[in-house]
Amino acid sequence: DHRIIDGREAVLSLVAIKEALEYPASALLEL
């Protein structure tokens, strides 16, 4: 079911955004 994959990716994206907000310097270094 593609909805499961979309949901998982959405969660991973939210986690990545949350980490980027908490650690902007390290997030920029990863780009």
Long-range contacts (C-beta under 8 A, 24 or more apart in sequence): none
